[in-house]
Amino acid sequence: MKIASKSLVAITLLFCSFPGFAEYAGPPSAPVHLYNWWDYIAPAVTERLADFGYQTKTTTYISNEVAISRLSARQHDFDVAIVSNFALPYLIKQGLIETNQFRRTAKKRDYLPLFTDAMPHCLPYFWLTTVFVAEKEQTPNVPSSLQELVALKKQGYKIAVVDDPYETAARLIGDSNKVCGKSPDDYVGGNIFDILSNCPNAKFSQIEGLEPGDFVSALDDLLKHPKIAAYAWHGAAFMHLAKHPSLRAKVPSRPVIGYDSVCIIKRKDRKVPLGTLVKYVETLTDKKSTELNMSSNQYFSPYRNHTPGLLPPTKEIYEEVTKNLQQNRPVMLMPPSSPVHARLNEWWRSVRYAP
């Protein structure tokens, strides 16, 4: 009996010491500190996590630049963060994320192949596409490019761009026939920002009439105006459908696609055991939590053919973009090279923060 016990202990210790394995230690006594986009987790999901014994303390951010800067500073107490796909390579390279924690989970779940870059280090949360949106009673033709969106200002419209620099730049490139002598079609399926590497001495083009005040973090204030049009991630618009059923959207010919993943952040002073955080993330991203979140924010599920909670207008966009994905036409956001990154930041400051 003692020999068997010793053997069992040895096997357990060997298994627990295997790289990437974190033993579940039960619900934590301390809250899990989640770093997240605003309005990106349904109250019903937070309540469900609490039913499993997890209390969630949430800190929100409004842009990828803010999130990357704060995580890189390492002056925080975040346990888990929801981050965009094109921020992941940088965060992993900098050693900010616990890696190889979800290999077994990822194999069990029926995820779309879109998320292979995130796993097994993080679990996918949602994927999303950008759309142009307007009130259908006021706007006979929803704009299909940033140029058309800005042109509506002359017709008395209040417009908005709900975006970060990379999404906005990708939209500008996607709206163009030629950039620096190259067609965006040459980069479909690749890194769309590589097109800017062909003109190292040129600044990225600006749109005449696009002003700092046209950029917003959310559409809440915009929807108070009678005549509105916007360019945004589809969830940022469709989460308002319940109060504004007259909203309608148009998918650009080259939709911009991105996704967010849930990652465990490395900490030296961890109060919640790593294995417990793995279970927390698994619960936050399982099908039940995903469905509750979809009903609240209308983003797309990472699971195959999984649409419960999507309203008819959102489901229509989902089907259109899914078909587009099969044709390999969307622009997938990827990290730009360092020189292009610097140029995009210079352009963003001149447009977003111009005096």
C-alpha positions as CSV (number, residue, x, y, z in Angstrom):
1,M,0.0,0.0,0.0
2,K,2.8,2.4,0.8
3,I,4.6,1.5,-2.4
4,A,1.5,2.1,-4.4
5,S,1.0,5.5,-2.7
6,K,4.6,6.5,-3.4
7,S,4.2,5.5,-7.0
8,L,1.0,7.5,-7.3
9,V,2.7,10.6,-5.7
10,A,5.6,10.2,-8.1
11,I,3.4,10.0,-11.1
12,T,1.4,13.0,-9.9
13,L,4.5,15.1,-9.4
14,L,5.8,14.1,-12.8
15,F,2.5,15.1,-14.5
16,C,2.3,18.4,-12.6
17,S,5.9,19.3,-13.5
18,F,5.3,18.7,-17.2
19,P,5.8,21.9,-19.2
20,G,2.6,23.9,-19.7
21,F,0.6,22.0,-17.0
22,A,-1.0,24.0,-14.2
23,E,-2.9,22.2,-11.5
24,Y,-6.4,23.4,-10.6
25,A,-6.5,24.6,-7.0
26,G,-10.2,25.4,-6.7
27,P,-12.0,28.7,-6.7
28,P,-9.8,31.5,-5.4
29,S,-10.3,33.6,-2.3
30,A,-9.0,36.7,-4.1
31,P,-10.9,38.2,-7.1
32,V,-9.6,37.6,-10.6
33,H,-8.4,41.0,-12.0
34,L,-9.6,41.2,-15.6
35,Y,-8.2,43.7,-18.1
36,N,-10.8,44.2,-20.8
37,W,-12.3,46.4,-23.5
38,W,-15.3,48.4,-22.2
39,D,-18.8,46.9,-22.6
40,Y,-17.2,43.6,-23.6
41,I,-18.6,41.2,-21.0
42,A,-22.2,40.6,-20.3
43,P,-23.4,41.0,-16.6
44,A,-24.9,37.5,-17.0
45,V,-21.4,36.1,-17.7
46,T,-20.0,37.8,-14.6
47,E,-22.8,36.3,-12.6
48,R,-22.2,32.9,-14.0
49,L,-18.5,33.1,-13.1
50,A,-19.5,34.0,-9.6
51,D,-21.7,30.9,-9.5
52,F,-18.5,28.9,-10.1
53,G,-16.8,30.7,-7.2
54,Y,-15.0,33.4,-9.3
55,Q,-15.3,37.0,-8.3
56,T,-14.2,39.3,-11.1
57,K,-12.6,42.7,-10.7
58,T,-12.6,44.5,-14.1
59,T,-10.4,47.4,-15.4
60,T,-11.3,48.6,-18.9
61,Y,-9.3,50.2,-21.7
62,I,-10.3,52.1,-24.8
63,S,-7.6,51.3,-27.3
64,N,-4.9,48.6,-28.1
65,E,-2.2,51.2,-27.7
66,V,-3.3,51.9,-24.1
67,A,-3.5,48.2,-23.3
68,I,-0.1,47.3,-24.8
69,S,1.5,50.2,-23.0
70,R,0.1,49.4,-19.6
71,L,0.8,45.6,-19.9
72,S,4.4,46.3,-21.1
73,A,5.0,48.6,-18.1
74,R,4.4,45.6,-15.8
75,Q,3.1,48.1,-13.2
76,H,-0.3,46.4,-12.7
77,D,-2.0,43.6,-10.9
78,F,-3.9,42.0,-13.8
79,D,-4.5,38.3,-13.8
80,V,-6.2,37.9,-17.2
81,A,-6.5,40.2,-20.2
82,I,-8.6,40.2,-23.3
83,V,-6.4,41.4,-26.1
84,S,-6.6,41.9,-29.9
85,N,-5.0,39.3,-32.2
86,F,-2.4,41.7,-33.7
87,A,-1.1,42.6,-30.2
88,L,-0.5,38.9,-29.3
89,P,2.8,38.4,-31.0
90,Y,4.3,41.4,-29.3
91,L,2.9,40.5,-25.8
92,I,4.2,36.9,-26.2
93,K,7.6,38.0,-27.4
94,Q,7.9,40.3,-24.5
95,G,7.2,37.5,-22.1
96,L,4.0,39.1,-20.8
97,I,1.7,36.1,-21.3
98,E,1.7,32.6,-19.7
99,T,2.2,30.3,-22.7
100,N,1.0,26.8,-23.5
101,Q,-1.7,26.7,-20.9
102,F,-4.6,25.7,-23.2
103,R,-3.3,23.0,-25.4
104,R,-5.8,20.3,-24.2
105,T,-8.7,22.8,-24.1
106,A,-8.1,24.0,-27.7
107,K,-8.1,20.4,-29.0
108,K,-11.4,19.6,-27.3
109,R,-13.3,22.7,-28.7
110,D,-14.7,23.1,-32.2
111,Y,-13.0,26.4,-33.0
112,L,-12.8,28.1,-36.4
113,P,-9.3,27.8,-38.0
114,L,-9.1,31.6,-37.8
115,F,-7.6,31.4,-34.3
116,T,-4.6,29.1,-34.8
117,D,-2.1,31.9,-34.0
118,A,-3.6,32.4,-30.5
119,M,-3.7,28.8,-29.3
120,P,-2.5,27.2,-27.2
121,H,-1.3,30.3,-25.4
122,C,-4.7,32.0,-25.2
123,L,-8.3,31.1,-25.9
124,P,-10.4,33.0,-28.5
125,Y,-13.1,35.3,-27.2
126,F,-14.8,36.7,-30.3
127,W,-14.1,37.6,-33.8
128,L,-15.4,40.7,-35.5
129,T,-15.6,42.7,-38.7
130,T,-15.9,46.4,-39.6
131,V,-19.0,47.8,-41.1
132,F,-20.5,51.1,-42.2
133,V,-23.7,51.9,-40.3
134,A,-26.5,54.5,-40.6
135,E,-30.1,55.1,-39.7
136,K,-32.1,53.7,-42.6
137,E,-34.9,56.3,-42.4
138,Q,-32.5,59.1,-42.9
139,T,-29.9,57.6,-45.2
140,P,-31.0,56.0,-48.5
141,N,-27.4,54.8,-49.2
142,V,-25.2,53.6,-46.4
143,P,-21.6,54.7,-47.1
144,S,-19.2,52.0,-48.3
145,S,-15.8,53.8,-47.8
146,L,-14.3,56.4,-45.4
147,Q,-14.3,58.9,-48.2
148,E,-18.1,58.5,-48.6
149,L,-18.6,58.7,-44.9
150,V,-16.7,62.0,-44.6
151,A,-18.7,63.4,-47.6
152,L,-21.9,63.0,-45.6
153,K,-20.7,65.8,-43.2
154,K,-21.5,68.3,-46.0
155,Q,-25.1,67.0,-45.9
156,G,-25.5,67.7,-42.2
157,Y,-24.7,64.3,-40.9
158,K,-22.9,63.6,-37.6
159,I,-20.3,61.0,-38.4
160,A,-18.0,58.8,-36.3
161,V,-15.0,56.5,-36.7
162,V,-14.9,54.0,-33.9
163,D,-11.4,52.7,-34.4
164,D,-7.7,52.4,-33.5
165,P,-5.0,53.5,-35.9
166,Y,-4.4,50.1,-37.4
167,E,-8.0,49.4,-38.2
168,T,-8.5,52.9,-39.7
169,A,-5.3,52.6,-41.8
170,A,-6.4,49.1,-43.0
171,R,-9.7,50.6,-44.0
172,L,-8.0,53.4,-46.0
173,I,-5.8,50.9,-47.7
174,G,-8.8,48.6,-48.4
175,D,-10.7,51.5,-49.9
176,S,-7.9,52.4,-52.3
177,N,-7.2,50.9,-55.8
178,K,-3.5,51.7,-55.5
179,V,-1.2,52.6,-52.5
180,C,2.4,53.5,-53.3
181,G,1.9,51.9,-56.8
182,K,0.6,48.6,-55.4
183,S,-2.9,47.2,-55.3
184,P,-4.3,46.1,-51.9
185,D,-5.4,42.9,-53.7
186,D,-1.7,41.8,-53.7
187,Y,-1.8,41.6,-49.9
188,V,-5.1,39.9,-49.4
189,G,-4.3,36.9,-47.2
190,G,-1.0,38.5,-46.2
191,N,-0.1,41.6,-44.1
192,I,-2.0,44.5,-45.6
193,F,0.5,46.9,-44.0
194,D,3.4,45.6,-46.1
195,I,2.0,47.7,-48.9
196,L,3.3,50.8,-47.0
197,S,6.9,49.4,-47.0
198,N,7.0,50.2,-50.7
199,C,7.0,53.9,-50.0
200,P,9.4,54.4,-47.1
201,N,9.8,58.2,-47.7
202,A,6.1,58.9,-48.0
203,K,3.6,59.6,-45.3
204,F,0.4,57.7,-45.2
205,S,-2.4,59.5,-47.0
206,Q,-5.0,61.4,-45.1
207,I,-8.6,62.0,-45.9
208,E,-9.6,65.6,-46.4
209,G,-12.3,66.5,-43.9
210,L,-11.5,63.7,-41.4
211,E,-11.1,65.6,-38.1
212,P,-10.1,64.5,-34.5
213,G,-13.6,65.1,-33.4
214,D,-14.8,62.4,-35.8
215,F,-13.1,59.7,-33.8
216,V,-15.0,58.3,-30.8
217,S,-14.7,55.4,-28.4
218,A,-18.4,54.3,-28.6
219,L,-21.5,55.3,-30.5
220,D,-23.7,56.2,-27.5
221,D,-23.5,60.0,-28.0
222,L,-23.6,59.8,-31.8
223,L,-27.0,58.0,-31.7
224,K,-28.5,61.1,-30.0
225,H,-28.3,62.9,-33.3
226,P,-31.1,62.6,-36.0
227,K,-28.7,62.1,-39.0
228,I,-25.8,59.8,-38.3
229,A,-23.4,57.5,-40.0
230,A,-20.4,55.6,-38.7
231,Y,-17.6,53.2,-39.4
232,A,-17.0,50.7,-36.6
233,W,-16.6,47.1,-35.5
234,H,-20.0,45.6,-36.1
235,G,-20.6,44.8,-32.4
236,A,-20.0,48.4,-31.4
237,A,-22.9,49.3,-33.7
238,F,-25.2,46.3,-33.3
239,M,-25.2,46.3,-29.5
240,H,-27.5,49.3,-29.9
241,L,-30.1,47.5,-32.1
242,A,-32.5,46.9,-29.2
243,K,-32.9,50.7,-28.8
244,H,-32.2,51.6,-32.4
245,P,-33.8,48.9,-34.6
246,S,-33.6,51.3,-37.6
247,L,-29.8,50.9,-37.8
248,R,-28.6,49.1,-40.9
249,A,-25.1,48.2,-41.9
250,K,-23.0,47.6,-45.0
251,V,-20.0,45.4,-45.2
252,P,-17.2,46.9,-47.3
253,S,-15.9,45.0,-50.3
254,R,-12.7,44.3,-48.3
255,P,-13.9,43.9,-44.7
256,V,-11.4,44.2,-42.0
257,I,-11.3,41.1,-39.7
258,G,-9.9,40.9,-36.2
259,Y,-10.4,38.8,-33.1
260,D,-9.8,39.0,-29.4
261,S,-8.3,36.3,-27.1
262,V,-8.3,35.7,-23.4
263,C,-4.8,35.4,-22.0
264,I,-3.3,34.8,-18.6
265,I,-0.8,37.6,-17.7
266,K,2.5,36.7,-16.1
267,R,2.8,38.0,-12.5
268,K,5.5,37.6,-9.8
269,D,3.1,38.4,-7.0
270,R,0.2,36.1,-8.1
271,K,-2.6,35.9,-5.6
272,V,-4.8,33.5,-7.8
273,P,-3.1,30.1,-8.6
274,L,-2.3,29.6,-12.3
275,G,-4.4,26.4,-12.5
276,T,-7.4,28.3,-11.2
277,L,-6.9,31.1,-13.8
278,V,-6.9,28.4,-16.5
279,K,-10.3,27.2,-15.3
280,Y,-11.5,30.8,-15.1
281,V,-10.6,31.5,-18.7
282,E,-12.1,28.1,-19.8
283,T,-15.4,29.1,-18.2
284,L,-15.3,32.6,-19.6
285,T,-14.9,31.3,-23.1
286,D,-17.1,28.1,-23.1
287,K,-20.2,27.9,-25.3
288,K,-22.6,29.0,-22.6
289,S,-20.7,32.1,-21.6
290,T,-20.1,32.8,-25.3
291,E,-23.9,32.7,-26.0
292,L,-24.7,35.0,-23.1
293,N,-22.0,37.5,-24.4
294,M,-23.3,37.2,-28.0
295,S,-26.8,38.2,-26.9
296,S,-25.4,41.2,-25.2
297,N,-22.7,42.5,-27.6
298,Q,-23.6,40.9,-30.9
299,Y,-20.0,39.8,-31.7
300,F,-19.3,36.6,-33.5
301,S,-18.6,33.3,-31.8
302,P,-15.2,31.6,-32.3
303,Y,-16.9,28.2,-32.5
304,R,-18.0,26.7,-35.8
305,N,-21.6,27.4,-36.9
306,H,-22.4,28.9,-33.6
307,T,-24.9,31.8,-33.8
308,P,-27.3,31.6,-30.8
309,G,-27.9,35.1,-29.5
310,L,-27.3,36.9,-32.8
311,L,-30.2,39.2,-33.9
312,P,-31.3,38.9,-37.5
313,P,-29.3,41.9,-38.8
314,T,-26.2,40.6,-37.1
315,K,-26.7,37.1,-38.4
316,E,-27.1,38.5,-41.9
317,I,-23.7,40.2,-41.6
318,Y,-22.2,37.0,-40.1
319,E,-23.3,35.0,-43.1
320,E,-22.0,37.6,-45.6
321,V,-18.6,37.8,-43.9
322,T,-18.3,34.1,-43.5
323,K,-18.9,33.6,-47.2
324,N,-16.3,36.4,-47.8
325,L,-13.8,34.5,-45.6
326,Q,-14.1,31.5,-47.8
327,Q,-13.2,33.6,-50.8
328,N,-10.1,34.9,-49.0
329,R,-11.0,38.6,-49.6
330,P,-11.1,40.1,-46.1
331,V,-8.2,42.1,-44.7
332,M,-6.9,40.3,-41.6
333,L,-5.2,42.6,-39.1
334,M,-1.6,41.7,-38.5
335,P,1.3,43.4,-36.6
336,P,3.1,45.9,-39.0
337,S,6.8,46.0,-39.2
338,S,8.6,48.4,-37.0
339,P,9.2,51.1,-39.7
340,V,5.6,50.9,-40.8
341,H,4.4,51.0,-37.2
342,A,6.4,54.2,-36.6
343,R,4.9,55.7,-39.8
344,L,1.4,54.7,-38.9
345,N,1.8,56.3,-35.4
346,E,3.0,59.5,-37.0
347,W,0.0,59.5,-39.3
348,W,-2.4,58.7,-36.4
349,R,-1.1,61.6,-34.3
350,S,-1.5,64.0,-37.2
351,V,-5.1,62.9,-37.8
352,R,-6.5,61.8,-34.4
353,Y,-4.7,64.4,-32.2
354,A,-4.3,67.3,-34.6
355,P,-4.6,70.7,-32.9
